[in-house]
């Protein structure tokens, strides 16, 4: 019986893993400053976006109706490849060119990222405080539970005599 349950759980995990790794598109580097994007689903209309990570600027956009493959020039700055079909989006980091990205973050965006990092550090500090406080309460609960259990056991021993 246990082996059947283990087999069932194993098959369930394998099936879940297979369906979780179902990608909607595949990206390949053509080694000539271009990438190929191949779309796996054939029935739906798709839109491909290349979006700059730091500036949120749309670098490339094309709606694909019949074609399921497209060749795009690799942008000079870090970017995301976004596939939109119906109301579903799939994201993947863009492939870096051979010589690396030529455009980098400007000072204004660095300041924004620094401010966000500071806000996250405040959040981390409060989270550490909360977890420490909760851990102390758990230790106190265990301590009082042990003390009260010992008292009850002593009373039971007195009542038996």
Contact map, one row per residue, 1 for C-alpha under 8 A:
11111000000000000000000000000000000000000000000000000000000000000000000000000000000000000000000000000000000000000000000000000000000000000000000000000000000000000
11111100000000000000000000000000000000000000000000000000000000000000000000000000000000000000000000000000000000000000000000000000000000000000000000000000000000000
11111110000000000000000000000000000000000000000000000000000000000000000000000000000000000000000000000000000000000000000000000000000000000000000000000000000000000
11111111000000000000000000000000000000000000000000000000000000000000000000000000000000000000000000000000000000000000000000000000000000000000000000000000000000000
11111111100000000000000000000000000000000000000000000000000000000000000000000000000000000000000000000000000000000000000000000000000000000000000000000000000000000
01111111110000000000000000000000000000000000000000000000000000000000000000000000000000000000000000000000000000000000000000000000000000000000000000000000000000000
00111111111000000000000000000000000000000000000000000000000000000000000000000000000000000000000000000000000000000000000000000000000000000000000000000000000000000
00011111111100000000000000000000000000000000000000000000000000000000000000000000000000000000000000000000000000000000000000000000000000000000000000000000000000000
00001111111110000000000000000000000000000000000000000000000000000000000000000000000000000000000000000000000000000000000000000000000000000000000000000000000000000
00000111111111000000000000000000000000000000000000000000000000000000000000000000000000000000000000000000000000000000000000000000000000000000000000000000000000000
00000011111111100000000000000000000000000000000000000000000000000000000000000000000000000000000000000000000000000000000000000000000000000000000000000000000000000
00000001111111110000000000000000000000000000000000000000000000000000000000000000000000000000000000000000000000000000000000000000000000000000000000000000000000000
00000000111111111000000000000000000000000000000000000000000000000000000000000000000000000000000000000000000000000000000000000000000000000000000000000000000000000
00000000011111111100000000000000000000000000000000000000000000000000000000000000000000000000000000000000000000000000000000000000000000000000000000000000000000000
00000000001111111110000000000000000000000000000000000000000000000000000000000000000000000000000000000000000000000000000000000000000000000000000000000000000000000
00000000000111111111000000000000000000000000000000000000000000000000000000000000000000000000000000000000000000000000000000000000000000000000000000000000000000000
00000000000011111111100000000000000000000000000000000000000000000000000000000000000000000000000000000000000000000000000000000000000000000000000000000000000000000
00000000000001111111110000000000000000000000000000000000000000000000000000000000000000000000000000000000000000000000000000000000000000000000000000000000000000000
00000000000000111111110000000000000000000000000000000000000000000000000000000000000000000000000000000000000000000000000000000000000000000000000000000000000000000
00000000000000011111110000000000000000000000000000000000000000000000000000000000000000000000000000000000000000000000000000000000000000000000000000000000000000000
00000000000000001111111000000000000000000000000000000000000000000000000000000000000000000000000000000000000000000000000000000000000000000000000000000000000000000
00000000000000000111111100000000000000000000000000000000000000000000000000000000000000000000000000000000000000000000000000000000000000000000000000000000000000000
00000000000000000000111111000000000000010000000000000000000000000000000000000000000000000000000000000000000000000000000000000000000000000000000000000000000000000
00000000000000000000011111000000000000111000000000000000000000000000000000000000001000000100000000000000000000000000000000000000000000000000000000000000000000000
00000000000000000000001111100000000011110000000000000000000000000000000000000000001000000000000000000000000000000000000000000000000000000000000000000000000000000
00000000000000000000001111110000000011110000000000000000000000000000000000000000000000000000000000000000000000000000000000000000000000000000000000000000000000000
00000000000000000000000011111000001111000000000000000000000000000000000000000000000000000000000000000000000000000000000000000000000000000000000000000000000000000
00000000000000000000000001111100001110000000000000000000000000000000000000000000000000000000000000000000000000000000000000000000000000000000000000000000000000000
00000000000000000000000000111111011100000000000000000000000000000000000000000000000000000000001000000000000000000000000000000000000000000000000000000000000000000
00000000000000000000000000011111111100000000000000000000000000000000000000000000000000000000000000000000000000000000000000000000000000000000000000000000000000000
00000000000000000000000000001111111000000000000000000000000000000000000000000000000000000000000001000000000000000000000000000000000000000000000000000000000000000
00000000000000000000000000001111110000000000000000000000000000000000000000000000000000000000000000000000000000000000000000000000000000000000000000000000000000000
00000000000000000000000000000111111000000000000000000000000000000000000011000000000000000000000011000000000000000000000000000000000000000000000000000000000000000
00000000000000000000000000001111111100000000000000000000000000000000001111000000000000000000000000000000000000000000000000000000000000000000000000000000000000000
00000000000000000000000000111110111110000000000000000000000000000000001111000000000000000000001000000000000000000000000000000000000000000000000000000000000000000
00000000000000000000000000111100011111000000000000000000000000000000111100000000000000000000000000000000000000000000000000000000000000000000000000000000000000000
00000000000000000000000011110000001111100000000000000000000000000000111100000000000000000000000000000000000000000000000000000000000000000000000000000000000000000
00000000000000000000000011100000000111110000000000000000000000000001110000000000000000000000000000000000000000000000000000000000000000000000000000000000000000000
00000000000000000000000111000000000011111100000000000000000000000001100000000000000000000000000000000000000000000000000000000000000000000000000000000000000000000
00000000000000000000001111000000000001111100000000000000000000000001000000000000000000000000000000000000000000000000000000000000000000000000000000000000000000000
00000000000000000000000100000000000000111111000000000000000000000000000000000000000000000000000000000000000000000000000000000000000000000000000000000000000000000
00000000000000000000000000000000000000111111000000000000000000000001000000000000000000000000000000000000000000000000000000000000000000000000000000000000000000000
00000000000000000000000000000000000000001111100000000000000000000000000000000000000000000000000000000000000000000000000000000000000000000000000000000000000000000
00000000000000000000000000000000000000001111110000000000000000001000000000000000000011000000000000000000000000000000000000000000000000000000000000000000000000000
00000000000000000000000000000000000000000011111000000000000000111100000000000000000011000000000000000000000000000000000000000000000000000000000000000000000000000
00000000000000000000000000000000000000000001111100000000000000111000000000000000001111000000000000000000000000000000000000000000000000000000000000000000000000000
00000000000000000000000000000000000000000000111110000000000011110000000000000000001110000000000000000000000000000000000000000000000000000000000000000000000000000
00000000000000000000000000000000000000000000011111000000000111110000000000000000111100000000000000000000000000000000000000000000000000000000000000000000000000000
00000000000000000000000000000000000000000000001111100000011111000000000000000001111000000000000000000000000000000000000000000000000000000000000000000000000000000
00000000000000000000000000000000000000000000000111110000011110000000000000000011110000000000000000000000000000000000000000000000000000000000000000000000000000000
00000000000000000000000000000000000000000000000011111001111100000000000000000011110000000000000000000000000000000000000000000000000000000000000000000000000000000
00000000000000000000000000000000000000000000000001111111111000000000000000001111000000000000000000000000000000000000000000000000000000000000000000000000000000000
00000000000000000000000000000000000000000000000000111111100000000000000000000111000000000000000000000000000000000000000000000000000000000000000000000000000000000
00000000000000000000000000000000000000000000000000011111000000000000000000000100000000000000000000000000100010000000000000000000000000000000000000000000000000000
00000000000000000000000000000000000000000000000000011111100000000000000000000000000000000000000000000000000000000000000000000000000000000000000000000000000000000
00000000000000000000000000000000000000000000000000111111110000000000000000000000000000000000000000000000000000000000000000000000000000000000000000000000000000000
00000000000000000000000000000000000000000000000000111011111000000000000000000000000000000000000000000000000000000000000000000000000000000000000000000000000000000
00000000000000000000000000000000000000000000000011110001111110000000000000000000000000000000000000000000000000000000000000000000000000000000000000000000000000000
00000000000000000000000000000000000000000000000011110000111110000000000000100000000000000000000000000000000000000000000000000000000000000000000000000000000000000
00000000000000000000000000000000000000000000000111100000011111000000000000000000000000000000000000000000000000000000000000000000000000000000000000000000000000000
00000000000000000000000000000000000000000000001111000000011111100000000000000000000000000000000000000000000000000000000000000000000000000000000000000000000000000
00000000000000000000000000000000000000000000001110000000000111110000000000000000000000000000000000000000000000000000000000000000000000000000000000000000000000000
00000000000000000000000000000000000000000000111100000000000011111000000000000000000000000000000000000000000000000000000000000000000000000000000000000000000000000
00000000000000000000000000000000000000000000111100000000000001111111000000000000000000000000000000000000000000000000000000000000000000000000000000000000000000000
00000000000000000000000000000000000000000001110000000000000000111111000000000000000000000000000000000000000000000000000000000000000000000000000000000000000000000
00000000000000000000000000000000000000000000100000000000000000011111000000000000000000000000000000000000000000000000000000000000000000000000000000000000000000000
00000000000000000000000000000000000000000000000000000000000000011111110000000000000000000000000000000000000000000000000000000000000000000000000000000000000000000
00000000000000000000000000000000000001110100000000000000000000011111110000000000000000000000000000000000000000000000000000000000000000000000000000000000000000000
00000000000000000000000000000000000111100000000000000000000000000011111000000000000000000000000000000000000000000000000000000000000000000000000000000000000000000
00000000000000000000000000000000000111000000000000000000000000000011111100000000000000000000000000000000000000000000000000000000000000000000000000000000000000000
00000000000000000000000000000000011110000000000000000000000000000000111110000000000000000000000000000000000000000000000000000000000000000000000000000000000000000
00000000000000000000000000000000011110000000000000000000000000000000011111000000000000000000000000000000000000000000000000000000000000000000000000000000000000000
00000000000000000000000000000000111000000000000000000000000000000000001111100000000000000000000000000000000000000000000000000000000000000000000000000000000000000
00000000000000000000000000000000111000000000000000000000000000000000000111110000000000000000001110000000000000000000000000000000000000000000000000000000000000000
00000000000000000000000000000000000000000000000000000000001000000000000011111110000000000000000010001000000000000000000000000000000000000000000000000000000000000
00000000000000000000000000000000000000000000000000000000000000000000000001111100000000000000000010001110000000000000000000000000000000000000000000000000000000000
00000000000000000000000000000000000000000000000000010000000000000000000000111110000000000000000000001111000000000000000000000000000000000000000000000000000000000
00000000000000000000000000000000000000000000000000011100000000000000000000111111000000000000010100001011000000000000000000000000000000000000000000000000000000000
00000000000000000000000000000000000000000000000001111000000000000000000000101111100000000000110000000000000000000000000000000000000000000000000000000000000000000
00000000000000000000000000000000000000000000000011111000000000000000000000000111110000000011110000000000000000000000000000000000000000000000000000000000000000000
00000000000000000000000000000000000000000000000111100000000000000000000000000011111000000011110000000000000000000000000000000000000000000000000000000000000000000
00000000000000000000000000000000000000000000000111100000000000000000000000000001111100001111000000000000000000000000000000000000000000000000000000000000000000000
00000000000000000000000110000000000000000000011110000000000000000000000000000000111110001110000000000000000000000000000000000000000000000000000000000000000000000
00000000000000000000000000000000000000000000011100000000000000000000000000000000011111111100000000000000000000000000000000000000000000000000000000000000000000000
00000000000000000000000000000000000000000001111000000000000000000000000000000000001111111000000000000000000000000000000000000000000000000000000000000000000000000
00000000000000000000000000000000000000000001110000000000000000000000000000000000000111110000000000000000000000000000000000000000000000000000000000000000000000000
00000000000000000000000000000000000000000000000000000000000000000000000000000000000111111000000000000000000000000000000000000000000000000000000000000000000000000
00000000000000000000000000000000000000000000000000000000000000000000000000000000000111111100000000000000000000000000000000000000000000000000000000000000000000000
00000000000000000000000000000000000000000000000000000000000000000000000000000000011110111110000000000000000000000000000000000000000000000000000000000000000000000
00000000000000000000000100000000000000000000000000000000000000000000000000000000011100011111000000000000000000000000000000000000000000000000000000000000000000000
00000000000000000000000000000000000000000000000000000000000000000000000000000001111000001111100000000000000000000000000000000000000000000000000000000000000000000
00000000000000000000000000000000000000000000000000000000000000000000000000000001110000000111110000000000000000000000000000000000000000000000000000000000000000000
00000000000000000000000000000000000000000000000000000000000000000000000000000011100000000011111000000000000000000000000000000000000000000000000000000000000000000
00000000000000000000000000000000000000000000000000000000000000000000000000000111100000000001111100000000000000000000000000000000000000000000000000000000000000000
00000000000000000000000000001000001000000000000000000000000000000000000001000000000000000000111110000000000000000000000000000000000000000000000000000000000000000
00000000000000000000000000000000000000000000000000000000000000000000000001000100000000000000011111011000000000000000000000000000000000000000000000000000000000000
00000000000000000000000000000000100000000000000000000000000000000000000001110000000000000000001111111000000000000000000000000000000000000000000000000000000000000
00000000000000000000000000000010100000000000000000000000000000000000000000000000000000000000000111110000000000000000000000000000000000000000000000000000000000000
00000000000000000000000000000000000000000000000000000000000000000000000000000000000000000000000011111000000000000000000000000000000000000000000000000000000000000
00000000000000000000000000000000000000000000000000000000000000000000000000000000000000000000000111111100000000000000000000000000000000000000000000000000000000000
00000000000000000000000000000000000000000000000000000000000000000000000000111100000000000000000110111111000000000000000000000000000000000000000000000000000000000
00000000000000000000000000000000000000000000000000000000000000000000000000011000000000000000000000011111000000000000000000000000000000000000000000000000000000000
00000000000000000000000000000000000000000000000000000000000000000000000000011100000000000000000000001111100000000000000000000000000000000000000000000000000000000
00000000000000000000000000000000000000000000000000000000000000000000000000001100000000000000000000001111110000000000000000000000000000000000000000000000000000000
00000000000000000000000000000000000000000000000000000100000000000000000000000000000000000000000000000011111011000000000000000000000000000000000000000000000000000
00000000000000000000000000000000000000000000000000000000000000000000000000000000000000000000000000000001111111000000000000000000000000000000000000000000000000000
00000000000000000000000000000000000000000000000000000000000000000000000000000000000000000000000000000000111111100000000000000000000000000000000000000000000000000
00000000000000000000000000000000000000000000000000000000000000000000000000000000000000000000000000000000011111110000000000000000000000000000000000000000000000000
00000000000000000000000000000000000000000000000000000100000000000000000000000000000000000000000000000000111111111000000000000000000000000000000000000000000000000
00000000000000000000000000000000000000000000000000000000000000000000000000000000000000000000000000000000111111111100000000000000000000000000000000000000000000000
00000000000000000000000000000000000000000000000000000000000000000000000000000000000000000000000000000000001111111110000000000000000000000000000000000000000000000
00000000000000000000000000000000000000000000000000000000000000000000000000000000000000000000000000000000000111111111000000000000000000000000000000000000000000000
00000000000000000000000000000000000000000000000000000000000000000000000000000000000000000000000000000000000011111111100000000000000000000000000000000000000000000
00000000000000000000000000000000000000000000000000000000000000000000000000000000000000000000000000000000000001111111110000000000000000000000000000000000000000000
00000000000000000000000000000000000000000000000000000000000000000000000000000000000000000000000000000000000000111111111000000000000000000000000000000000000000000
00000000000000000000000000000000000000000000000000000000000000000000000000000000000000000000000000000000000000011111111100000000000000000000000000000000000000000
00000000000000000000000000000000000000000000000000000000000000000000000000000000000000000000000000000000000000001111111110000000000000000000000000000000000000000
00000000000000000000000000000000000000000000000000000000000000000000000000000000000000000000000000000000000000000111111111000000000000000000000000000000000000000
00000000000000000000000000000000000000000000000000000000000000000000000000000000000000000000000000000000000000000011111111100000000000000000000000000000000000000
00000000000000000000000000000000000000000000000000000000000000000000000000000000000000000000000000000000000000000001111111110000000000000000000000000000000000000
00000000000000000000000000000000000000000000000000000000000000000000000000000000000000000000000000000000000000000000111111111000000000000000000000000000000000000
00000000000000000000000000000000000000000000000000000000000000000000000000000000000000000000000000000000000000000000011111111100000000000000000000000000000000000
00000000000000000000000000000000000000000000000000000000000000000000000000000000000000000000000000000000000000000000001111111110000000000000000000000000000000000
00000000000000000000000000000000000000000000000000000000000000000000000000000000000000000000000000000000000000000000000111111111000000000000000000000000000000000
00000000000000000000000000000000000000000000000000000000000000000000000000000000000000000000000000000000000000000000000011111111100000000000000000000000000000000
00000000000000000000000000000000000000000000000000000000000000000000000000000000000000000000000000000000000000000000000001111111110000000000000000000000000000000
00000000000000000000000000000000000000000000000000000000000000000000000000000000000000000000000000000000000000000000000000111111111000000000000000000000000000000
00000000000000000000000000000000000000000000000000000000000000000000000000000000000000000000000000000000000000000000000000011111111100000000000000000000000000000
00000000000000000000000000000000000000000000000000000000000000000000000000000000000000000000000000000000000000000000000000001111111110000000000000000000000000000
00000000000000000000000000000000000000000000000000000000000000000000000000000000000000000000000000000000000000000000000000000111111111000000000000000000000000000
00000000000000000000000000000000000000000000000000000000000000000000000000000000000000000000000000000000000000000000000000000011111111100000000000000000000000000
00000000000000000000000000000000000000000000000000000000000000000000000000000000000000000000000000000000000000000000000000000001111111110000000000000000000000000
00000000000000000000000000000000000000000000000000000000000000000000000000000000000000000000000000000000000000000000000000000000111111111000000000000000000000000
00000000000000000000000000000000000000000000000000000000000000000000000000000000000000000000000000000000000000000000000000000000011111111100000000000000000000000
00000000000000000000000000000000000000000000000000000000000000000000000000000000000000000000000000000000000000000000000000000000001111111110000000000000000000000
00000000000000000000000000000000000000000000000000000000000000000000000000000000000000000000000000000000000000000000000000000000000111111111000000000000000000000
00000000000000000000000000000000000000000000000000000000000000000000000000000000000000000000000000000000000000000000000000000000000011111111100000000000000000000
00000000000000000000000000000000000000000000000000000000000000000000000000000000000000000000000000000000000000000000000000000000000001111111110000000000000000000
00000000000000000000000000000000000000000000000000000000000000000000000000000000000000000000000000000000000000000000000000000000000000111111111000000000000000000
00000000000000000000000000000000000000000000000000000000000000000000000000000000000000000000000000000000000000000000000000000000000000011111111100000000000000000
00000000000000000000000000000000000000000000000000000000000000000000000000000000000000000000000000000000000000000000000000000000000000001111111110000000000000000
00000000000000000000000000000000000000000000000000000000000000000000000000000000000000000000000000000000000000000000000000000000000000000111111111000000000000000
00000000000000000000000000000000000000000000000000000000000000000000000000000000000000000000000000000000000000000000000000000000000000000011111111100000000000000
00000000000000000000000000000000000000000000000000000000000000000000000000000000000000000000000000000000000000000000000000000000000000000001111111110000000000000
00000000000000000000000000000000000000000000000000000000000000000000000000000000000000000000000000000000000000000000000000000000000000000000111111111000000000000
00000000000000000000000000000000000000000000000000000000000000000000000000000000000000000000000000000000000000000000000000000000000000000000011111111100000000000
00000000000000000000000000000000000000000000000000000000000000000000000000000000000000000000000000000000000000000000000000000000000000000000001111111110000000000
00000000000000000000000000000000000000000000000000000000000000000000000000000000000000000000000000000000000000000000000000000000000000000000000111111111000000000
00000000000000000000000000000000000000000000000000000000000000000000000000000000000000000000000000000000000000000000000000000000000000000000000011111111100000000
00000000000000000000000000000000000000000000000000000000000000000000000000000000000000000000000000000000000000000000000000000000000000000000000001111111110000000
00000000000000000000000000000000000000000000000000000000000000000000000000000000000000000000000000000000000000000000000000000000000000000000000000111111111000000
00000000000000000000000000000000000000000000000000000000000000000000000000000000000000000000000000000000000000000000000000000000000000000000000000011111111100000
00000000000000000000000000000000000000000000000000000000000000000000000000000000000000000000000000000000000000000000000000000000000000000000000000001111111110000
00000000000000000000000000000000000000000000000000000000000000000000000000000000000000000000000000000000000000000000000000000000000000000000000000000111111111000
00000000000000000000000000000000000000000000000000000000000000000000000000000000000000000000000000000000000000000000000000000000000000000000000000000011111111100
00000000000000000000000000000000000000000000000000000000000000000000000000000000000000000000000000000000000000000000000000000000000000000000000000000001111111110
00000000000000000000000000000000000000000000000000000000000000000000000000000000000000000000000000000000000000000000000000000000000000000000000000000000111111111
00000000000000000000000000000000000000000000000000000000000000000000000000000000000000000000000000000000000000000000000000000000000000000000000000000000011111111
00000000000000000000000000000000000000000000000000000000000000000000000000000000000000000000000000000000000000000000000000000000000000000000000000000000001111111
00000000000000000000000000000000000000000000000000000000000000000000000000000000000000000000000000000000000000000000000000000000000000000000000000000000000111111
00000000000000000000000000000000000000000000000000000000000000000000000000000000000000000000000000000000000000000000000000000000000000000000000000000000000011111
